[in-house]
């Protein structure tokens, strides 16, 4: 009788251990963050720009964390973070045209204001900073 209880106890302990081990694996997998997709890579007047499509609706903390991870991956590039790439080609064409002196280049203003959610710029201090939107509203220094 004692042997049956001992065997039952060992089986329960093994099942519990296996269950906890599986739960731990799932928790670790849940922590993995997939980096956003690179959607364009351009050099304009010697500046390297990489465009990434990020999830829509990122809060400021998420934007900073995402920017830091991407900056770690691409430490010398200026990064443009968009949540929609439907008019990205038009925006890139605009940046190339305007940098070559074409004053008639058309900026897709509405798309820019709605879908460029952040950008990583190298400042004259040498530091990279994440800025909100397409402008220069600094929200954090990057490491």
PyMOL CGO cylinders between C-alpha atoms (Angstrom):
from pymol import cmd
from pymol.cgo import CYLINDER

trace = [
    CYLINDER, 0.00, 0.00, 0.00, 2.83, 2.40, 0.90, 0.3, 1, 1, 1, 1, 1, 1,
    CYLINDER, 2.83, 2.40, 0.90, 4.48, 1.54, -2.41, 0.3, 1, 1, 1, 1, 1, 1,
    CYLINDER, 4.48, 1.54, -2.41, 1.32, 2.54, -4.33, 0.3, 1, 1, 1, 1, 1, 1,
    CYLINDER, 1.32, 2.54, -4.33, 1.19, 5.92, -2.58, 0.3, 1, 1, 1, 1, 1, 1,
    CYLINDER, 1.19, 5.92, -2.58, 4.89, 6.45, -3.23, 0.3, 1, 1, 1, 1, 1, 1,
    CYLINDER, 4.89, 6.45, -3.23, 4.45, 5.61, -6.93, 0.3, 1, 1, 1, 1, 1, 1,
    CYLINDER, 4.45, 5.61, -6.93, 1.41, 7.89, -7.17, 0.3, 1, 1, 1, 1, 1, 1,
    CYLINDER, 1.41, 7.89, -7.17, 3.34, 10.71, -5.47, 0.3, 1, 1, 1, 1, 1, 1,
    CYLINDER, 3.34, 10.71, -5.47, 6.29, 10.28, -7.88, 0.3, 1, 1, 1, 1, 1, 1,
    CYLINDER, 6.29, 10.28, -7.88, 4.00, 10.29, -10.92, 0.3, 1, 1, 1, 1, 1, 1,
    CYLINDER, 4.00, 10.29, -10.92, 2.25, 13.46, -9.73, 0.3, 1, 1, 1, 1, 1, 1,
    CYLINDER, 2.25, 13.46, -9.73, 5.60, 15.12, -9.05, 0.3, 1, 1, 1, 1, 1, 1,
    CYLINDER, 5.60, 15.12, -9.05, 6.82, 14.23, -12.56, 0.3, 1, 1, 1, 1, 1, 1,
    CYLINDER, 6.82, 14.23, -12.56, 3.61, 15.49, -14.18, 0.3, 1, 1, 1, 1, 1, 1,
    CYLINDER, 3.61, 15.49, -14.18, 3.77, 18.72, -12.22, 0.3, 1, 1, 1, 1, 1, 1,
    CYLINDER, 3.77, 18.72, -12.22, 7.45, 19.18, -13.15, 0.3, 1, 1, 1, 1, 1, 1,
    CYLINDER, 7.45, 19.18, -13.15, 6.75, 18.60, -16.84, 0.3, 1, 1, 1, 1, 1, 1,
    CYLINDER, 6.75, 18.60, -16.84, 3.81, 21.01, -16.69, 0.3, 1, 1, 1, 1, 1, 1,
    CYLINDER, 3.81, 21.01, -16.69, 5.91, 23.73, -15.07, 0.3, 1, 1, 1, 1, 1, 1,
    CYLINDER, 5.91, 23.73, -15.07, 8.74, 23.19, -17.53, 0.3, 1, 1, 1, 1, 1, 1,
    CYLINDER, 8.74, 23.19, -17.53, 6.36, 23.61, -20.47, 0.3, 1, 1, 1, 1, 1, 1,
    CYLINDER, 6.36, 23.61, -20.47, 4.86, 26.73, -18.94, 0.3, 1, 1, 1, 1, 1, 1,
    CYLINDER, 4.86, 26.73, -18.94, 8.34, 28.21, -18.47, 0.3, 1, 1, 1, 1, 1, 1,
    CYLINDER, 8.34, 28.21, -18.47, 9.17, 27.60, -22.11, 0.3, 1, 1, 1, 1, 1, 1,
    CYLINDER, 9.17, 27.60, -22.11, 5.99, 29.33, -23.26, 0.3, 1, 1, 1, 1, 1, 1,
    CYLINDER, 5.99, 29.33, -23.26, 6.72, 32.31, -21.02, 0.3, 1, 1, 1, 1, 1, 1,
    CYLINDER, 6.72, 32.31, -21.02, 10.22, 32.63, -22.47, 0.3, 1, 1, 1, 1, 1, 1,
    CYLINDER, 10.22, 32.63, -22.47, 8.85, 32.43, -26.01, 0.3, 1, 1, 1, 1, 1, 1,
    CYLINDER, 8.85, 32.43, -26.01, 6.35, 35.15, -25.16, 0.3, 1, 1, 1, 1, 1, 1,
    CYLINDER, 6.35, 35.15, -25.16, 9.20, 37.49, -24.26, 0.3, 1, 1, 1, 1, 1, 1,
    CYLINDER, 9.20, 37.49, -24.26, 10.78, 37.24, -27.71, 0.3, 1, 1, 1, 1, 1, 1,
    CYLINDER, 10.78, 37.24, -27.71, 10.12, 40.43, -29.61, 0.3, 1, 1, 1, 1, 1, 1,
    CYLINDER, 10.12, 40.43, -29.61, 10.08, 40.31, -33.37, 0.3, 1, 1, 1, 1, 1, 1,
    CYLINDER, 10.08, 40.31, -33.37, 11.78, 43.33, -34.86, 0.3, 1, 1, 1, 1, 1, 1,
    CYLINDER, 11.78, 43.33, -34.86, 9.78, 45.34, -37.38, 0.3, 1, 1, 1, 1, 1, 1,
    CYLINDER, 9.78, 45.34, -37.38, 10.30, 44.68, -41.06, 0.3, 1, 1, 1, 1, 1, 1,
    CYLINDER, 10.30, 44.68, -41.06, 12.75, 46.80, -43.02, 0.3, 1, 1, 1, 1, 1, 1,
    CYLINDER, 12.75, 46.80, -43.02, 10.73, 48.25, -45.89, 0.3, 1, 1, 1, 1, 1, 1,
    CYLINDER, 10.73, 48.25, -45.89, 13.29, 50.52, -47.55, 0.3, 1, 1, 1, 1, 1, 1,
    CYLINDER, 13.29, 50.52, -47.55, 16.96, 51.41, -47.38, 0.3, 1, 1, 1, 1, 1, 1,
    CYLINDER, 16.96, 51.41, -47.38, 18.18, 54.59, -49.09, 0.3, 1, 1, 1, 1, 1, 1,
    CYLINDER, 18.18, 54.59, -49.09, 21.15, 56.95, -49.07, 0.3, 1, 1, 1, 1, 1, 1,
    CYLINDER, 21.15, 56.95, -49.07, 20.40, 60.59, -49.75, 0.3, 1, 1, 1, 1, 1, 1,
    CYLINDER, 20.40, 60.59, -49.75, 23.24, 63.12, -49.93, 0.3, 1, 1, 1, 1, 1, 1,
    CYLINDER, 23.24, 63.12, -49.93, 25.49, 60.84, -47.91, 0.3, 1, 1, 1, 1, 1, 1,
    CYLINDER, 25.49, 60.84, -47.91, 22.93, 60.10, -45.17, 0.3, 1, 1, 1, 1, 1, 1,
    CYLINDER, 22.93, 60.10, -45.17, 21.85, 56.49, -44.77, 0.3, 1, 1, 1, 1, 1, 1,
    CYLINDER, 21.85, 56.49, -44.77, 18.12, 56.12, -44.07, 0.3, 1, 1, 1, 1, 1, 1,
    CYLINDER, 18.12, 56.12, -44.07, 16.43, 52.85, -43.21, 0.3, 1, 1, 1, 1, 1, 1,
    CYLINDER, 16.43, 52.85, -43.21, 12.65, 52.67, -43.08, 0.3, 1, 1, 1, 1, 1, 1,
    CYLINDER, 12.65, 52.67, -43.08, 10.89, 50.18, -40.81, 0.3, 1, 1, 1, 1, 1, 1,
    CYLINDER, 10.89, 50.18, -40.81, 7.23, 49.30, -40.63, 0.3, 1, 1, 1, 1, 1, 1,
    CYLINDER, 7.23, 49.30, -40.63, 6.20, 49.21, -36.97, 0.3, 1, 1, 1, 1, 1, 1,
    CYLINDER, 6.20, 49.21, -36.97, 2.87, 48.17, -35.46, 0.3, 1, 1, 1, 1, 1, 1,
    CYLINDER, 2.87, 48.17, -35.46, 0.19, 50.87, -35.49, 0.3, 1, 1, 1, 1, 1, 1,
    CYLINDER, 0.19, 50.87, -35.49, -0.72, 52.36, -32.14, 0.3, 1, 1, 1, 1, 1, 1,
    CYLINDER, -0.72, 52.36, -32.14, 2.66, 52.07, -30.39, 0.3, 1, 1, 1, 1, 1, 1,
    CYLINDER, 2.66, 52.07, -30.39, 2.69, 54.12, -27.20, 0.3, 1, 1, 1, 1, 1, 1,
    CYLINDER, 2.69, 54.12, -27.20, 5.71, 56.28, -26.39, 0.3, 1, 1, 1, 1, 1, 1,
    CYLINDER, 5.71, 56.28, -26.39, 7.37, 53.56, -24.30, 0.3, 1, 1, 1, 1, 1, 1,
    CYLINDER, 7.37, 53.56, -24.30, 6.91, 51.02, -27.09, 0.3, 1, 1, 1, 1, 1, 1,
    CYLINDER, 6.91, 51.02, -27.09, 8.24, 53.49, -29.65, 0.3, 1, 1, 1, 1, 1, 1,
    CYLINDER, 8.24, 53.49, -29.65, 11.37, 54.13, -27.56, 0.3, 1, 1, 1, 1, 1, 1,
    CYLINDER, 11.37, 54.13, -27.56, 11.98, 50.40, -26.96, 0.3, 1, 1, 1, 1, 1, 1,
    CYLINDER, 11.98, 50.40, -26.96, 11.50, 49.59, -30.64, 0.3, 1, 1, 1, 1, 1, 1,
    CYLINDER, 11.50, 49.59, -30.64, 13.77, 52.44, -31.73, 0.3, 1, 1, 1, 1, 1, 1,
    CYLINDER, 13.77, 52.44, -31.73, 16.49, 51.31, -29.33, 0.3, 1, 1, 1, 1, 1, 1,
    CYLINDER, 16.49, 51.31, -29.33, 16.40, 47.73, -30.61, 0.3, 1, 1, 1, 1, 1, 1,
    CYLINDER, 16.40, 47.73, -30.61, 16.52, 48.90, -34.22, 0.3, 1, 1, 1, 1, 1, 1,
    CYLINDER, 16.52, 48.90, -34.22, 19.33, 51.36, -33.44, 0.3, 1, 1, 1, 1, 1, 1,
    CYLINDER, 19.33, 51.36, -33.44, 21.28, 48.52, -31.80, 0.3, 1, 1, 1, 1, 1, 1,
    CYLINDER, 21.28, 48.52, -31.80, 20.85, 46.58, -35.06, 0.3, 1, 1, 1, 1, 1, 1,
    CYLINDER, 20.85, 46.58, -35.06, 21.64, 49.58, -37.34, 0.3, 1, 1, 1, 1, 1, 1,
    CYLINDER, 21.64, 49.58, -37.34, 23.87, 51.83, -35.18, 0.3, 1, 1, 1, 1, 1, 1,
    CYLINDER, 23.87, 51.83, -35.18, 24.97, 54.29, -37.89, 0.3, 1, 1, 1, 1, 1, 1,
    CYLINDER, 24.97, 54.29, -37.89, 21.76, 54.82, -39.86, 0.3, 1, 1, 1, 1, 1, 1,
    CYLINDER, 21.76, 54.82, -39.86, 19.00, 57.37, -39.53, 0.3, 1, 1, 1, 1, 1, 1,
    CYLINDER, 19.00, 57.37, -39.53, 15.80, 55.39, -38.94, 0.3, 1, 1, 1, 1, 1, 1,
    CYLINDER, 15.80, 55.39, -38.94, 12.29, 56.28, -40.08, 0.3, 1, 1, 1, 1, 1, 1,
    CYLINDER, 12.29, 56.28, -40.08, 9.49, 54.35, -38.37, 0.3, 1, 1, 1, 1, 1, 1,
    CYLINDER, 9.49, 54.35, -38.37, 6.20, 54.13, -40.24, 0.3, 1, 1, 1, 1, 1, 1,
    CYLINDER, 6.20, 54.13, -40.24, 2.99, 52.30, -39.37, 0.3, 1, 1, 1, 1, 1, 1,
    CYLINDER, 2.99, 52.30, -39.37, 1.79, 52.21, -42.99, 0.3, 1, 1, 1, 1, 1, 1,
    CYLINDER, 1.79, 52.21, -42.99, 3.97, 51.95, -46.08, 0.3, 1, 1, 1, 1, 1, 1,
    CYLINDER, 3.97, 51.95, -46.08, 1.33, 52.61, -48.75, 0.3, 1, 1, 1, 1, 1, 1,
    CYLINDER, 1.33, 52.61, -48.75, 2.88, 55.98, -49.77, 0.3, 1, 1, 1, 1, 1, 1,
    CYLINDER, 2.88, 55.98, -49.77, 6.43, 55.36, -48.62, 0.3, 1, 1, 1, 1, 1, 1,
    CYLINDER, 6.43, 55.36, -48.62, 7.73, 55.26, -52.20, 0.3, 1, 1, 1, 1, 1, 1,
    CYLINDER, 7.73, 55.26, -52.20, 6.20, 58.72, -52.80, 0.3, 1, 1, 1, 1, 1, 1,
    CYLINDER, 6.20, 58.72, -52.80, 7.85, 60.05, -49.63, 0.3, 1, 1, 1, 1, 1, 1,
    CYLINDER, 7.85, 60.05, -49.63, 11.25, 58.63, -50.58, 0.3, 1, 1, 1, 1, 1, 1,
    CYLINDER, 11.25, 58.63, -50.58, 10.91, 60.11, -54.07, 0.3, 1, 1, 1, 1, 1, 1,
    CYLINDER, 10.91, 60.11, -54.07, 10.09, 63.46, -52.47, 0.3, 1, 1, 1, 1, 1, 1,
    CYLINDER, 10.09, 63.46, -52.47, 13.20, 63.33, -50.24, 0.3, 1, 1, 1, 1, 1, 1,
    CYLINDER, 13.20, 63.33, -50.24, 15.42, 62.51, -53.20, 0.3, 1, 1, 1, 1, 1, 1,
    CYLINDER, 15.42, 62.51, -53.20, 13.84, 65.17, -55.43, 0.3, 1, 1, 1, 1, 1, 1,
    CYLINDER, 13.84, 65.17, -55.43, 13.98, 67.93, -52.82, 0.3, 1, 1, 1, 1, 1, 1,
    CYLINDER, 13.98, 67.93, -52.82, 17.59, 67.07, -51.90, 0.3, 1, 1, 1, 1, 1, 1,
    CYLINDER, 17.59, 67.07, -51.90, 18.56, 67.40, -55.56, 0.3, 1, 1, 1, 1, 1, 1,
    CYLINDER, 18.56, 67.40, -55.56, 17.03, 70.88, -55.70, 0.3, 1, 1, 1, 1, 1, 1,
    CYLINDER, 17.03, 70.88, -55.70, 13.59, 70.16, -57.15, 0.3, 1, 1, 1, 1, 1, 1,
    CYLINDER, 13.59, 70.16, -57.15, 11.43, 72.82, -55.46, 0.3, 1, 1, 1, 1, 1, 1,
    CYLINDER, 11.43, 72.82, -55.46, 8.31, 71.39, -57.13, 0.3, 1, 1, 1, 1, 1, 1,
    CYLINDER, 8.31, 71.39, -57.13, 8.63, 68.02, -55.41, 0.3, 1, 1, 1, 1, 1, 1,
    CYLINDER, 8.63, 68.02, -55.41, 5.35, 66.90, -53.87, 0.3, 1, 1, 1, 1, 1, 1,
    CYLINDER, 5.35, 66.90, -53.87, 5.35, 65.92, -50.19, 0.3, 1, 1, 1, 1, 1, 1,
    CYLINDER, 5.35, 65.92, -50.19, 2.56, 63.47, -49.29, 0.3, 1, 1, 1, 1, 1, 1,
    CYLINDER, 2.56, 63.47, -49.29, 1.75, 65.67, -46.26, 0.3, 1, 1, 1, 1, 1, 1,
    CYLINDER, 1.75, 65.67, -46.26, -1.27, 63.82, -44.93, 0.3, 1, 1, 1, 1, 1, 1,
    CYLINDER, -1.27, 63.82, -44.93, 0.47, 60.44, -45.13, 0.3, 1, 1, 1, 1, 1, 1,
    CYLINDER, 0.47, 60.44, -45.13, 3.59, 61.85, -43.44, 0.3, 1, 1, 1, 1, 1, 1,
    CYLINDER, 3.59, 61.85, -43.44, 1.62, 63.39, -40.57, 0.3, 1, 1, 1, 1, 1, 1,
    CYLINDER, 1.62, 63.39, -40.57, -0.41, 60.22, -40.01, 0.3, 1, 1, 1, 1, 1, 1,
    CYLINDER, -0.41, 60.22, -40.01, 2.07, 57.43, -40.64, 0.3, 1, 1, 1, 1, 1, 1,
    CYLINDER, 2.07, 57.43, -40.64, 5.62, 58.49, -39.80, 0.3, 1, 1, 1, 1, 1, 1,
    CYLINDER, 5.62, 58.49, -39.80, 5.39, 57.73, -36.10, 0.3, 1, 1, 1, 1, 1, 1,
    CYLINDER, 5.39, 57.73, -36.10, 9.03, 58.25, -35.17, 0.3, 1, 1, 1, 1, 1, 1,
    CYLINDER, 9.03, 58.25, -35.17, 12.50, 58.83, -36.44, 0.3, 1, 1, 1, 1, 1, 1,
    CYLINDER, 12.50, 58.83, -36.44, 15.99, 58.28, -35.09, 0.3, 1, 1, 1, 1, 1, 1,
    CYLINDER, 15.99, 58.28, -35.09, 18.36, 61.11, -35.87, 0.3, 1, 1, 1, 1, 1, 1,
    CYLINDER, 18.36, 61.11, -35.87, 22.04, 61.68, -35.18, 0.3, 1, 1, 1, 1, 1, 1,
    CYLINDER, 22.04, 61.68, -35.18, 22.39, 65.09, -33.57, 0.3, 1, 1, 1, 1, 1, 1,
    CYLINDER, 22.39, 65.09, -33.57, 25.42, 67.37, -33.84, 0.3, 1, 1, 1, 1, 1, 1,
    CYLINDER, 25.42, 67.37, -33.84, 26.42, 66.20, -30.36, 0.3, 1, 1, 1, 1, 1, 1,
    CYLINDER, 26.42, 66.20, -30.36, 27.00, 62.78, -31.92, 0.3, 1, 1, 1, 1, 1, 1,
    CYLINDER, 27.00, 62.78, -31.92, 24.14, 61.23, -29.96, 0.3, 1, 1, 1, 1, 1, 1,
    CYLINDER, 24.14, 61.23, -29.96, 21.26, 59.42, -31.58, 0.3, 1, 1, 1, 1, 1, 1,
    CYLINDER, 21.26, 59.42, -31.58, 17.80, 60.40, -30.36, 0.3, 1, 1, 1, 1, 1, 1,
    CYLINDER, 17.80, 60.40, -30.36, 14.32, 59.13, -31.03, 0.3, 1, 1, 1, 1, 1, 1,
    CYLINDER, 14.32, 59.13, -31.03, 11.96, 61.87, -32.11, 0.3, 1, 1, 1, 1, 1, 1,
    CYLINDER, 11.96, 61.87, -32.11, 8.19, 61.70, -32.35, 0.3, 1, 1, 1, 1, 1, 1,
    CYLINDER, 8.19, 61.70, -32.35, 6.60, 61.78, -35.79, 0.3, 1, 1, 1, 1, 1, 1,
    CYLINDER, 6.60, 61.78, -35.79, 8.48, 63.14, -38.77, 0.3, 1, 1, 1, 1, 1, 1,
    CYLINDER, 8.48, 63.14, -38.77, 9.75, 66.18, -36.90, 0.3, 1, 1, 1, 1, 1, 1,
    CYLINDER, 9.75, 66.18, -36.90, 12.30, 66.89, -34.25, 0.3, 1, 1, 1, 1, 1, 1,
    CYLINDER, 12.30, 66.89, -34.25, 10.30, 66.53, -31.04, 0.3, 1, 1, 1, 1, 1, 1,
    CYLINDER, 10.30, 66.53, -31.04, 12.88, 64.59, -29.01, 0.3, 1, 1, 1, 1, 1, 1,
    CYLINDER, 12.88, 64.59, -29.01, 11.49, 61.96, -26.66, 0.3, 1, 1, 1, 1, 1, 1,
    CYLINDER, 11.49, 61.96, -26.66, 14.62, 59.99, -25.64, 0.3, 1, 1, 1, 1, 1, 1,
    CYLINDER, 14.62, 59.99, -25.64, 18.36, 59.57, -26.08, 0.3, 1, 1, 1, 1, 1, 1,
    CYLINDER, 18.36, 59.57, -26.08, 19.41, 56.20, -27.45, 0.3, 1, 1, 1, 1, 1, 1,
    CYLINDER, 19.41, 56.20, -27.45, 22.38, 54.24, -26.13, 0.3, 1, 1, 1, 1, 1, 1,
]
cmd.load_cgo(trace, "trace")
